[in-house]
Amino acid sequence: MKKYILAIDQGTTSTRAILINHEGQEVYKAQREVNCLFPHPGWVEVVPNQVWISVIDVINELMVVSSSNFDEIAAIGITNQRETTVVWDKNTGQAVYNAIVWQSKQTLDLCEERKGYTDLIQQKTGLRMNPYFSASKIRFILDHIPDGQARAERGELLFGTIDSWLIYKMTYGKVHATDVSNASRTMLYNIFKMDWDPELLKIWNIPASMLPEVKDNSADFGVASFFPENVHIHGVAGDQQAALFGQCCFKPGDSKNTYGTGCFMLMNVGNKPFISKQGLLTTVAWRENGQTTYALEGSVFMGGAIIQWLRDQMALIKTSAQSEEYANRVSDTAGVYVVPAFVGLGTPYWDDEARGAVFGLTRGADRHNFVRATLFSIAYQSKDVIEAMKREGHFELKTLKVDGGASANNLLMQFQADILQCEVVIPECVETTAMGAGYLAGLGCGFWTSKEDVEKNHAIAKRFVPQMEKAEMERLYAGWLEAVKATRAFKPKA
């Protein structure tokens, strides 16, 4: 009997696997941390085989802990950190270079060399010229391995985002594919024609033979290795699009914010895409039966990752959960603002040269004020995105659906409601990224018959309503904007 959907959520700093039942409940979960590498300032990489091993580990642990067997799995869904780029040898299946993580700025020079194509790229892809996306990362890898370009042109090398890499490994190299949402984040995919764009490939000098086949999100992506032959990968989506689906944001105007390593706010804009004039990205949300739904997106590069920074680099807290405890020991930030521009600033600034800064320090500020200020920077950055969406003229925020690890921080969520002056809603299952991939897989294999079935499973756990006076919100946010302005003005010499 088919009891579960297996959802794999491969993120920047960890890999999760969950079993989802017919009621949309998380029955079992397993997790492994994934170590990022920082070979140079601004560079972020990960070893592809370690990612693959982490996936094998969580699947094995999940099946043992749940006492389930593989025959009980109806289908597998995969969601992944987007833009992170892997290039591997077609014959050996081995990566030829570390995966370059979406956060990495090591390809900034390559983007600068092509800044004359900025408008063209945005008009075709809905994206901005930025090292964030995959195209420049592919170019970097080909330039930094022996005979990279020649090998690519001979058809010896394949490219994929993490979903493609996992699909390739799980199908023993039989399937080289991706879905429309991940393809739309490469800066090589035309979101209006819904195909790889020859002109963009020429700009980056990337052979089309490297690229995966692009499929609908609930398509059949092949039989998963070490599973029975009737267990297929049936749902694939980039993590933010998966979270949008997992939050049941099925109607135009529905919005969510995911607090993961970064923070990503997406709004469903229906089947008619438009190019933003406010620093937002236009992206593919999902495609069902050939019908495309688009989303407007704002990207914050440093979200939950700054809590890890407090723990690992600054040693101000011992656990991530302790950030809320410490922040609650004081009533304010003592005037401190932390601007976590460790890898630049995302929406709406798109300033790759900005670096982190702290303002307002006095002798009276202590570690608790500092932790509180660092937490609040997540909410301030999310408000920056909301304000850009308001200026776009397509958006009126009444309720914000939230998810991701940092959404468990009640202090942060209350401050988010205060600074946005709107209701913040948390679902019963905060693993909405994995749930979205699971729902897509379940719809693909018939485990659920419709999106209405999925919506019946969606329940609310908490609501946060604004408690701060509007004048106080405006005062605090004005201070944040001044801090960001000063951060951007400071350009340290190399």
ZANU-457918 format. One record per residue (C-alpha): x, y, z; residue number from 1. Coordinates in pm, 1 decimal, padded with zeros to 6 digits. Each point is the difference from the previous one (the first is absolute). Layout:
! residues N
R;X;Y;Z;NUM .
...
***
This chain:
! residues 494
R;00000.0;00000.0;00000.0;1 .
R;00127.3;00345.2;-00089.1;2 .
R;-00001.6;00198.9;00323.0;3 .
R;00246.3;00281.3;-00055.4;4 .
R;00164.5;00252.6;-00225.2;5 .
R;00373.3;00036.6;00062.5;6 .
R;00115.9;00361.4;-00027.3;7 .
R;00368.5;00090.1;-00017.9;8 .
R;00093.6;00358.5;00083.8;9 .
R;00362.5;00067.3;-00086.4;10 .
R;00085.7;00343.1;00141.8;11 .
R;00310.3;00213.1;00030.9;12 .
R;00101.6;-00115.6;00346.3;13 .
R;-00197.6;-00321.5;00047.3;14 .
R;-00186.5;-00281.0;-00171.4;15 .
R;-00337.3;-00117.7;00126.8;16 .
R;-00223.8;-00290.4;-00091.7;17 .
R;-00358.4;-00030.5;00119.9;18 .
R;-00279.6;-00250.8;-00040.9;19 .
R;-00338.6;00159.0;-00073.4;20 .
R;-00328.5;-00186.3;00041.5;21 .
R;-00332.2;00048.9;-00181.8;22 .
R;-00105.0;00264.5;00252.0;23 .
R;00304.8;00210.0;-00083.8;24 .
R;00162.3;-00067.7;00335.5;25 .
R;00372.8;-00029.0;00058.4;26 .
R;00022.4;-00352.1;00137.5;27 .
R;00377.8;-00039.8;00030.6;28 .
R;00298.1;00221.5;-00069.0;29 .
R;00376.1;-00044.1;-00027.0;30 .
R;00263.0;00269.3;-00043.5;31 .
R;00373.5;00039.2;-00063.1;32 .
R;00208.3;00315.4;00000.2;33 .
R;00195.8;00081.1;-00315.3;34 .
R;00327.1;00187.0;00035.4;35 .
R;00065.3;00296.7;-00225.3;36 .
R;00352.7;00098.2;-00098.8;37 .
R;00128.9;00358.3;-00004.8;38 .
R;00328.3;-00018.9;-00196.0;39 .
R;00022.6;00379.4;-00046.7;40 .
R;-00193.0;00301.9;00130.1;41 .
R;-00341.9;00004.4;-00165.7;42 .
R;00037.3;-00352.1;-00140.9;43 .
R;-00239.6;-00276.3;00109.7;44 .
R;00034.2;-00357.1;-00126.5;45 .
R;-00109.8;-00350.5;00095.5;46 .
R;00128.2;-00346.6;-00094.3;47 .
R;-00262.6;-00160.1;-00230.1;48 .
R;00065.9;-00354.0;00121.0;49 .
R;-00054.8;00110.7;00360.0;50 .
R;-00339.5;00132.1;-00105.5;51 .
R;-00080.2;-00333.8;-00163.3;52 .
R;00118.7;-00197.0;00304.4;53 .
R;-00215.6;00216.7;00227.5;54 .
R;-00303.6;-00092.4;-00211.1;55 .
R;00077.6;-00372.2;00025.7;56 .
R;00048.5;00035.9;00376.6;57 .
R;-00331.1;00173.4;00068.1;58 .
R;-00193.7;-00245.9;-00215.8;59 .
R;00155.0;-00296.8;00178.9;60 .
R;-00058.1;00152.4;00343.7;61 .
R;-00357.7;00087.9;-00085.6;62 .
R;-00085.7;-00350.8;-00112.0;63 .
R;00161.4;-00155.1;00308.4;64 .
R;-00155.7;00238.7;00252.4;65 .
R;-00344.4;-00026.2;-00155.0;66 .
R;00020.0;-00379.9;-00028.2;67 .
R;-00135.9;00048.5;-00350.0;68 .
R;00095.1;-00183.5;-00312.6;69 .
R;00061.8;00136.9;-00343.8;70 .
R;-00321.2;-00155.7;-00135.0;71 .
R;-00202.4;00242.7;00212.8;72 .
R;00137.2;00300.6;-00191.5;73 .
R;-00231.2;00122.7;-00277.4;74 .
R;00246.3;00249.9;-00151.4;75 .
R;00294.5;00224.9;00078.8;76 .
R;00010.7;00378.9;-00007.8;77 .
R;00321.1;00201.4;-00013.6;78 .
R;00050.6;00363.5;00089.4;79 .
R;00334.6;00172.0;00007.1;80 .
R;00208.3;00308.8;00058.7;81 .
R;-00038.4;00182.2;-00328.0;82 .
R;00276.1;00139.9;-00225.2;83 .
R;00270.9;-00209.7;00168.5;84 .
R;00195.5;-00140.7;-00292.6;85 .
R;00152.1;-00343.0;-00061.4;86 .
R;00196.4;-00105.8;-00308.1;87 .
R;00084.2;-00368.1;-00036.3;88 .
R;00159.3;-00246.4;-00240.7;89 .
R;-00264.9;-00172.2;-00212.0;90 .
R;00191.7;-00326.9;-00009.6;91 .
R;00114.4;-00033.0;00363.1;92 .
R;-00285.0;00186.8;00169.4;93 .
R;00255.5;00179.6;00216.7;94 .
R;-00001.3;00374.7;00058.4;95 .
R;00293.9;00181.3;-00159.4;96 .
R;-00002.3;00290.2;00247.4;97 .
R;-00163.5;00088.0;00330.7;98 .
R;-00359.8;00110.9;-00029.0;99 .
R;-00013.9;00380.5;00005.8;100 .
R;-00270.9;00102.1;00245.6;101 .
R;-00263.7;00260.1;-00086.5;102 .
R;00141.9;00241.1;00260.2;103 .
R;00347.6;00003.2;-00150.6;104 .
R;00140.4;00319.0;-00151.6;105 .
R;00300.6;-00158.1;-00170.7;106 .
R;-00144.9;00068.4;-00345.2;107 .
R;-00050.0;00372.7;00049.4;108 .
R;00266.5;00086.7;-00258.5;109 .
R;-00166.5;-00220.7;-00260.9;110 .
R;-00326.0;00185.7;00052.9;111 .
R;00173.8;00337.6;-00016.3;112 .
R;00150.3;-00095.6;-00336.4;113 .
R;-00352.6;-00056.6;-00134.3;114 .
R;-00184.6;00285.6;00167.9;115 .
R;-00087.6;00136.6;-00345.2;116 .
R;-00244.8;-00288.9;-00031.0;117 .
R;-00182.8;00082.9;00324.3;118 .
R;-00322.4;00122.7;-00161.1;119 .
R;-00005.8;-00279.8;-00255.8;120 .
R;00040.0;-00262.2;00271.9;121 .
R;-00276.8;00149.9;00210.6;122 .
R;-00240.2;00022.0;-00292.9;123 .
R;00054.5;-00367.9;-00082.4;124 .
R;00038.7;-00154.5;00344.9;125 .
R;-00163.3;00239.3;00247.3;126 .
R;00329.5;-00005.8;00193.5;127 .
R;00272.2;00255.0;00062.4;128 .
R;00360.0;-00035.5;-00109.9;129 .
R;00146.9;-00140.5;00319.5;130 .
R;00244.6;-00267.6;00122.0;131 .
R;-00296.0;-00145.1;00190.2;132 .
R;-00122.8;-00187.6;-00306.9;133 .
R;00145.6;-00308.3;-00167.3;134 .
R;00127.9;00125.2;-00337.0;135 .
R;00312.2;00174.0;00129.3;136 .
R;00072.6;-00293.1;00230.1;137 .
R;00005.4;-00241.1;-00296.6;138 .
R;00234.4;00235.9;-00182.8;139 .
R;00228.9;00018.9;00304.5;140 .
R;00023.8;-00378.5;00031.1;141 .
R;00076.5;-00047.9;-00369.4;142 .
R;00272.2;00262.5;00031.9;143 .
R;00157.2;-00163.8;00306.0;144 .
R;00032.1;-00363.9;-00100.3;145 .
R;00245.7;-00140.6;-00257.7;146 .
R;-00143.1;00021.6;-00353.9;147 .
R;-00339.2;00093.6;00146.3;148 .
R;-00141.3;00172.2;-00307.6;149 .
R;00130.0;-00265.8;-00240.2;150 .
R;-00141.7;-00280.2;00214.8;151 .
R;-00336.2;00174.9;00017.6;152 .
R;-00008.7;00049.7;-00376.3;153 .
R;00080.2;-00369.3;-00052.4;154 .
R;-00306.4;-00087.0;00208.9;155 .
R;00201.8;-00147.2;00286.4;156 .
R;-00133.7;00229.7;00273.8;157 .
R;-00347.8;00049.0;00141.3;158 .
R;-00140.0;00285.2;00204.2;159 .
R;-00273.7;-00004.4;00257.5;160 .
R;-00133.3;00174.6;00303.4;161 .
R;-00014.8;-00222.1;00307.8;162 .
R;-00329.5;-00158.1;-00107.2;163 .
R;00154.1;-00114.7;-00328.3;164 .
R;00306.4;-00134.4;00180.4;165 .
R;-00217.2;-00204.2;00237.9;166 .
R;-00227.5;-00125.3;-00277.3;167 .
R;00304.8;-00108.4;-00200.7;168 .
R;00147.2;-00186.4;00298.6;169 .
R;-00330.8;-00154.6;00107.4;170 .
R;-00075.1;-00131.0;-00349.3;171 .
R;00352.5;-00138.7;-00051.3;172 .
R;00067.4;00258.8;-00268.4;173 .
R;-00305.3;-00089.3;-00209.0;174 .
R;-00175.4;00336.3;00042.5;175 .
R;00151.0;00345.5;-00047.5;176 .
R;-00291.2;00231.6;00070.2;177 .
R;-00123.9;00295.8;00198.5;178 .
R;-00332.4;00172.4;00052.4;179 .
R;-00118.3;00338.3;-00127.4;180 .
R;00045.4;00178.6;00332.7;181 .
R;00367.5;-00093.2;00032.1;182 .
R;00063.4;00065.5;-00369.6;183 .
R;-00141.4;00349.9;00041.6;184 .
R;00275.4;00079.2;00254.1;185 .
R;00295.8;-00070.9;-00225.9;186 .
R;-00000.7;00329.2;-00199.6;187 .
R;-00005.2;-00221.3;-00310.9;188 .
R;-00372.9;-00080.3;-00020.2;189 .
R;-00248.7;00218.5;-00185.0;190 .
R;-00305.0;00013.3;00229.8;191 .
R;-00223.0;00138.3;-00276.6;192 .
R;00088.2;-00264.4;-00261.1;193 .
R;00057.4;-00262.2;00272.5;194 .
R;00317.8;-00137.2;-00152.4;195 .
R;00378.4;00028.2;00020.9;196 .
R;00095.5;00317.3;-00183.8;197 .
R;00271.1;-00025.5;-00271.2;198 .
R;00090.8;00369.1;00032.3;199 .
R;00059.1;-00031.6;00373.1;200 .
R;00207.5;-00315.4;-00049.6;201 .
R;00213.7;00193.2;-00248.7;202 .
R;00054.7;00285.6;00246.5;203 .
R;00145.1;-00245.7;00251.1;204 .
R;00153.7;-00233.6;-00261.9;205 .
R;-00173.7;-00303.3;00149.5;206 .
R;-00067.7;-00300.1;-00229.2;207 .
R;-00367.1;-00105.0;-00006.1;208 .
R;00110.5;-00363.1;00035.5;209 .
R;00078.7;00067.2;00367.4;210 .
R;-00356.9;00092.6;00087.8;211 .
R;-00265.3;-00227.3;00152.8;212 .
R;-00340.7;-00070.7;-00149.4;213 .
R;-00262.7;00231.7;00151.7;214 .
R;-00321.2;-00162.8;00126.9;215 .
R;-00322.8;00097.8;00174.3;216 .
R;00021.9;-00011.6;00378.9;217 .
R;-00210.9;-00315.7;00042.7;218 .
R;00149.2;-00183.3;-00297.3;219 .
R;00161.0;-00342.3;00018.9;220 .
R;00370.8;00049.4;00069.8;221 .
R;00086.7;-00367.8;00003.3;222 .
R;00032.7;-00300.0;00230.8;223 .
R;00192.6;00070.4;00320.0;224 .
R;00295.2;-00227.1;00070.5;225 .
R;-00029.5;-00247.9;00290.3;226 .
R;-00380.9;00031.8;-00015.4;227 .
R;-00244.9;-00239.9;-00167.7;228 .
R;-00049.7;00075.8;-00369.1;229 .
R;-00346.5;00142.3;00061.9;230 .
R;00140.4;00277.5;00221.6;231 .
R;00074.0;00297.6;-00224.3;232 .
R;00122.9;00352.4;00060.3;233 .
R;-00321.8;00183.0;-00079.1;234 .
R;00037.1;00351.3;00137.7;235 .
R;00287.9;00246.7;-00030.6;236 .
R;00015.8;00370.6;00082.2;237 .
R;00246.5;00260.4;00119.0;238 .
R;-00031.9;00055.5;00372.5;239 .
R;-00180.2;00334.5;-00009.4;240 .
R;-00249.7;-00105.1;-00262.8;241 .
R;-00056.0;-00322.4;00194.2;242 .
R;-00072.8;00203.7;00312.8;243 .
R;-00245.2;00216.8;-00194.8;244 .
R;-00179.2;-00318.6;-00106.4;245 .
R;00026.2;-00150.9;00348.5;246 .
R;-00164.5;00311.8;00146.0;247 .
R;-00288.5;-00049.9;-00247.9;248 .
R;00061.2;00338.7;-00162.0;249 .
R;-00196.7;-00107.1;-00305.1;250 .
R;-00174.7;00330.1;-00080.9;251 .
R;00152.8;00321.0;-00140.9;252 .
R;00095.4;00226.7;00289.6;253 .
R;00066.9;-00286.8;00244.4;254 .
R;00340.2;00054.1;00162.2;255 .
R;00246.2;-00172.8;00230.6;256 .
R;00335.7;00071.8;00161.0;257 .
R;00243.5;-00282.0;00076.1;258 .
R;00257.2;00056.3;00274.8;259 .
R;00277.8;-00236.9;-00093.8;260 .
R;00367.8;00068.7;-00056.3;261 .
R;-00129.0;00301.2;-00190.4;262 .
R;-00350.3;00144.7;-00003.6;263 .
R;-00209.4;-00025.7;-00312.0;264 .
R;-00335.9;00162.4;-00050.8;265 .
R;-00208.5;-00119.4;-00293.4;266 .
R;-00334.3;00121.1;-00128.0;267 .
R;-00212.1;-00197.4;-00245.3;268 .
R;-00068.3;00231.8;-00297.4;269 .
R;-00195.4;-00246.2;-00212.2;270 .
R;00067.4;-00090.9;-00363.3;271 .
R;00103.7;00345.3;-00127.9;272 .
R;00358.2;00087.2;00094.3;273 .
R;00129.8;00356.0;00011.0;274 .
R;00346.3;00150.9;00048.5;275 .
R;00050.3;00180.1;00330.6;276 .
R;00116.8;00360.1;00018.2;277 .
R;00069.5;-00017.2;00374.4;278 .
R;00288.3;-00246.0;00025.3;279 .
R;-00223.5;-00306.1;00028.1;280 .
R;00042.1;-00318.4;-00201.7;281 .
R;-00256.1;-00160.9;-00227.8;282 .
R;00025.1;-00375.9;00013.2;283 .
R;-00189.8;-00317.4;-00088.2;284 .
R;-00199.2;-00132.1;00294.8;285 .
R;-00105.4;-00331.4;-00156.3;286 .
R;-00141.9;-00155.1;-00314.4;287 .
R;-00288.3;-00248.0;-00002.2;288 .
R;-00106.4;-00176.5;-00318.5;289 .
R;00186.5;00260.9;-00202.5;290 .
R;-00168.5;00294.4;00178.9;291 .
R;00249.8;00234.6;00165.1;292 .
R;-00053.8;00194.7;00322.6;293 .
R;00243.5;00285.1;00070.1;294 .
R;00118.4;00166.7;00319.4;295 .
R;00152.8;00328.7;00105.8;296 .
R;00292.5;-00049.3;00237.4;297 .
R;00209.2;00196.0;00243.2;298 .
R;00326.5;-00151.2;00121.6;299 .
R;00180.3;00058.8;00330.6;300 .
R;00340.3;-00167.1;-00005.2;301 .
R;00059.6;-00021.4;00376.0;302 .
R;-00296.2;-00123.9;00204.1;303 .
R;00035.3;-00289.8;00240.4;304 .
R;00367.6;-00020.2;-00095.6;305 .
R;00071.1;00299.1;00223.8;306 .
R;-00126.9;-00197.3;00299.9;307 .
R;00257.4;-00266.4;-00090.0;308 .
R;00256.0;00281.4;-00022.8;309 .
R;-00087.6;00108.7;00354.8;310 .
R;00048.9;-00360.1;00111.5;311 .
R;00300.3;-00118.3;-00200.6;312 .
R;00212.5;00303.7;-00085.2;313 .
R;-00087.1;00243.2;00280.6;314 .
R;-00063.8;-00261.0;00273.4;315 .
R;-00265.0;00227.9;00153.4;316 .
R;-00248.6;-00287.5;00029.2;317 .
R;00046.8;-00374.6;00033.7;318 .
R;-00309.1;-00110.6;-00192.0;319 .
R;-00219.2;00166.0;-00261.8;320 .
R;-00300.3;-00021.5;00233.5;321 .
R;00193.3;00198.2;00259.0;322 .
R;-00021.1;00308.1;-00222.3;323 .
R;-00361.8;00054.0;00106.1;324 .
R;00081.2;-00059.3;00366.5;325 .
R;00284.5;00254.4;-00000.3;326 .
R;-00194.8;00256.2;-00201.8;327 .
R;-00288.6;-00021.9;00246.9;328 .
R;00227.1;00088.3;00291.5;329 .
R;-00007.1;00364.4;-00111.2;330 .
R;-00287.3;00223.0;-00106.4;331 .
R;00172.7;00166.0;-00294.0;332 .
R;00315.0;-00002.7;-00213.6;333 .
R;00157.5;00298.4;00182.0;334 .
R;-00006.3;00181.9;-00333.3;335 .
R;00212.5;-00261.7;-00177.3;336 .
R;-00060.0;-00087.2;-00366.5;337 .
R;00172.6;-00296.9;-00165.3;338 .
R;00007.3;00000.9;-00381.3;339 .
R;00101.4;-00357.1;-00096.4;340 .
R;00128.2;00073.0;-00349.3;341 .
R;00257.2;-00280.5;00022.9;342 .
R;-00044.1;-00089.5;-00367.6;343 .
R;-00150.5;00327.9;-00114.3;344 .
R;-00360.6;00117.8;00016.3;345 .
R;-00286.7;-00153.3;-00196.0;346 .
R;-00342.9;00146.5;-00077.4;347 .
R;-00050.4;00288.8;-00058.5;348 .
R;00362.6;00119.8;00012.6;349 .
R;00189.4;-00267.6;-00192.8;350 .
R;00328.9;00135.2;00130.8;351 .
R;00265.4;-00270.0;-00034.0;352 .
R;00275.9;00216.0;00147.3;353 .
R;-00173.6;00079.0;00329.1;354 .
R;00137.0;-00174.5;00307.2;355 .
R;-00136.4;-00049.8;00349.5;356 .
R;-00004.2;00288.2;00246.0;357 .
R;-00114.1;00089.8;00352.3;358 .
R;-00132.4;00341.9;00100.6;359 .
R;-00109.5;00167.2;00322.2;360 .
R;00237.7;-00175.2;00238.2;361 .
R;00038.2;00159.2;00342.7;362 .
R;00175.3;-00106.3;00319.0;363 .
R;-00335.2;-00112.4;00139.2;364 .
R;-00074.3;-00251.8;-00278.3;365 .
R;00060.7;-00363.0;00094.3;366 .
R;-00014.7;-00338.3;-00171.6;367 .
R;-00375.7;-00025.5;00053.9;368 .
R;-00063.4;00331.2;-00176.7;369 .
R;00230.8;-00113.3;-00280.1;370 .
R;-00179.0;-00333.3;-00041.8;371 .
R;-00336.5;00177.8;-00001.6;372 .
R;00119.5;00249.0;-00262.7;373 .
R;00132.9;-00283.1;-00215.2;374 .
R;-00331.5;-00184.4;00018.0;375 .
R;-00191.3;00314.4;-00089.1;376 .
R;00215.0;00054.0;-00309.5;377 .
R;-00177.3;-00299.4;-00153.8;378 .
R;-00335.6;00172.6;00040.3;379 .
R;00132.6;00332.8;-00128.5;380 .
R;00134.7;-00160.1;-00316.6;381 .
R;-00335.0;-00170.8;-00058.8;382 .
R;-00173.2;00336.5;00037.3;383 .
R;00233.2;00140.7;-00266.6;384 .
R;-00139.3;-00263.7;-00236.5;385 .
R;-00361.1;00074.5;00095.2;386 .
R;00051.4;00371.8;-00057.7;387 .
R;00138.7;-00076.7;-00347.3;388 .
R;-00307.7;-00210.7;-00074.9;389 .
R;-00225.6;00284.1;00114.5;390 .
R;00180.9;00241.9;-00231.0;391 .
R;-00051.2;-00246.3;-00284.4;392 .
R;-00371.8;00068.6;00032.4;393 .
R;-00109.5;-00365.1;-00025.9;394 .
R;-00004.0;-00081.8;00368.1;395 .
R;-00195.5;00077.8;00315.7;396 .
R;00119.4;-00193.6;00302.9;397 .
R;-00264.2;-00103.0;00250.4;398 .
R;00130.3;-00337.3;00111.9;399 .
R;00344.3;-00150.6;-00043.8;400 .
R;00039.6;-00378.5;00008.7;401 .
R;00338.2;-00095.7;00144.5;402 .
R;00207.0;-00313.8;00037.1;403 .
R;00358.4;-00118.3;00035.2;404 .
R;00221.3;-00056.4;00303.1;405 .
R;00005.8;00356.3;00132.9;406 .
R;-00381.6;00020.1;-00006.8;407 .
R;00012.8;-00203.9;00324.0;408 .
R;00144.2;00309.2;00171.1;409 .
R;-00304.8;00165.0;00157.4;410 .
R;00180.6;00326.5;00077.1;411 .
R;00110.4;00035.1;-00361.8;412 .
R;-00348.1;-00078.5;-00133.6;413 .
R;-00162.8;00252.4;00232.8;414 .
R;00248.6;00265.7;-00107.1;415 .
R;-00064.5;-00092.6;-00362.7;416 .
R;-00372.6;00058.3;00051.3;417 .
R;00077.6;00329.5;00176.2;418 .
R;00239.8;00135.0;-00259.6;419 .
R;-00228.9;-00104.5;-00288.6;420 .
R;-00316.5;00107.0;00181.9;421 .
R;-00178.5;-00312.5;-00122.0;422 .
R;-00097.5;-00346.9;00119.3;423 .
R;00266.7;-00271.2;-00017.2;424 .
R;-00128.8;-00357.8;-00027.0;425 .
R;00189.2;-00322.1;00069.3;426 .
R;-00131.1;-00339.0;-00121.0;427 .
R;-00011.4;-00308.6;00219.9;428 .
R;00275.5;-00153.3;-00210.5;429 .
R;00281.1;00251.8;-00046.8;430 .
R;00184.0;-00238.1;-00235.5;431 .
R;-00197.2;00150.7;-00288.2;432 .
R;00290.2;-00027.6;-00243.8;433 .
R;00008.1;-00377.0;00037.1;434 .
R;-00379.8;-00009.2;00011.6;435 .
R;-00018.0;00186.8;-00330.8;436 .
R;00227.1;-00252.2;-00168.5;437 .
R;-00202.6;-00278.4;00158.6;438 .
R;-00329.3;00145.5;-00118.7;439 .
R;00134.6;00037.0;-00355.0;440 .
R;00117.5;-00361.6;00005.9;441 .
R;-00330.2;-00119.3;00144.1;442 .
R;-00200.5;00183.2;-00266.0;443 .
R;00226.8;-00145.0;-00267.2;444 .
R;-00055.6;-00359.4;00108.0;445 .
R;-00366.4;00030.7;00103.0;446 .
R;00060.8;-00017.0;00376.7;447 .
R;-00211.4;00318.0;00009.9;448 .
R;-00242.3;00072.1;-00281.2;449 .
R;-00012.2;00381.0;00002.5;450 .
R;00132.1;00317.8;00160.3;451 .
R;-00330.5;00015.2;00189.9;452 .
R;00103.5;-00323.8;00171.5;453 .
R;00328.3;00162.3;00092.0;454 .
R;-00168.0;00314.1;00138.3;455 .
R;-00209.9;-00212.4;00236.7;456 .
R;00324.4;-00106.9;00167.6;457 .
R;00121.7;00355.1;00063.3;458 .
R;-00052.2;00113.1;00361.3;459 .
R;00112.6;00309.5;00194.2;460 .
R;00196.3;-00037.6;00324.4;461 .
R;00071.9;00362.2;00105.1;462 .
R;-00096.8;00353.6;-00087.4;463 .
R;00193.2;00313.1;00091.3;464 .
R;-00175.5;00335.0;-00018.9;465 .
R;00167.8;00342.7;00023.1;466 .
R;00043.0;00133.1;00354.0;467 .
R;00232.5;00291.4;-00072.5;468 .
R;-00122.3;00352.7;-00065.3;469 .
R;00041.5;00107.7;-00360.8;470 .
R;00209.4;00303.9;00099.6;471 .
R;00247.3;-00222.6;00186.9;472 .
R;00018.7;-00236.3;-00297.8;473 .
R;00078.7;00290.8;-00230.0;474 .
R;00269.6;00129.2;00236.3;475 .
R;00173.3;-00337.3;00021.9;476 .
R;-00021.3;-00063.1;-00374.3;477 .
R;00137.5;00346.1;-00078.8;478 .
R;00304.1;-00089.3;00211.2;479 .
R;00042.1;-00321.1;-00196.4;480 .
R;-00009.3;00185.2;-00332.1;481 .
R;00268.2;00240.1;00125.4;482 .
R;00215.8;-00295.8;00103.8;483 .
R;-00038.2;-00161.1;-00343.4;484 .
R;00083.6;00330.4;-00169.3;485 .
R;00319.4;00033.2;00204.4;486 .
R;00091.1;-00363.5;-00065.2;487 .
R;-00027.4;00047.8;-00374.9;488 .
R;00203.2;00321.7;00012.9;489 .
R;00295.9;-00174.7;00163.7;490 .
R;00218.4;-00169.6;-00262.0;491 .
R;00307.7;-00152.3;00166.2;492 .
R;00315.4;-00030.7;-00201.8;493 .
R;00108.8;-00352.2;-00087.3;494 .
***
